[in-house]
Amino acid sequence: MSWVTKTFSSTLGRKLLMALTGLFLILFLIGHVSGNMLLFKDDGGQAFNEYAKFMTTNPAVKILSYLTYISIIGHVVVSIILSAKNKKARPVNYADSKAGTNSTWNSRNMGVLGTIVFIFIVVHLQNFWAQMHWGAIPMVTYEGGEFKDLYSVVNLAFSNIGLVALYVIAMAFLGFHLYHGFASAFQTLGLNHKKYTPAIKFIGSAFSIIVPAMFASMPLYIYFSTLN
């Protein structure tokens, strides 16, 4: 058995893998929300469509995309394994565990929050990623170049109030998941220090509010724009 197998077959190793994949996905969220902010640009979708083409054709971005898929799957699978082991270790719930005084609601429900976020990711991929690659998307021309009009697909999707509500609710759950997960990842990596930990917790708290809010603002903006 190699040292890699030994490491990631242990509880500590799995927590390390959770932390590393979690931090990678946090970086992905920063890039993803930054690009999607182009939806707010009043240019008929040109900037967003050009960005979408770049993200789906650039070789370096493709490699990062595969790493993202692997990280999502790894994060979910390891989370399930850790949750199952924790439940097995404590099969009986104590009548007076006082869980609320010993941990936050977020930390006690990371598995549930993560599951909801994962379901949302599947829906998101079906609505946009699968459409981008295999859907019958109209083409537009900018300066002699042809682009898939994913902007029109996004606008059509977010004209549905049910889908908008799903995205907003999912972003709230993502915020709760990030609130605990951000600081927890640094703690797992041993980056605890009385001088730096408060700053990490502050950044994590801000990140868990700002990024999900930015994502949620997009479907809301598009939906209410279609009403005008």
Buried (B, 14 or more C-beta within 10 A) or exposed (E): EEEEEEEBEEEEBBBBBBBBBBBBBBEBBEEBBEBBBBBEEEEEBBBBBBBBBEBBEEEEEEEBBEBBEEBBEBBBEBBBBBBEEEEEEEEEEEEEEEEEEEEEEBBBBBBEBBBBBBEBBEBBBEBBBEBBEEEEBEEBEBEEEEBBBBBBBBBEBBBBEEBBEBBBEBBBBBBBBBBBBBBBBBBBEEEEEEEEBEEBBEEBBEBBEEBBBBBBBBBBBBBEEEEE
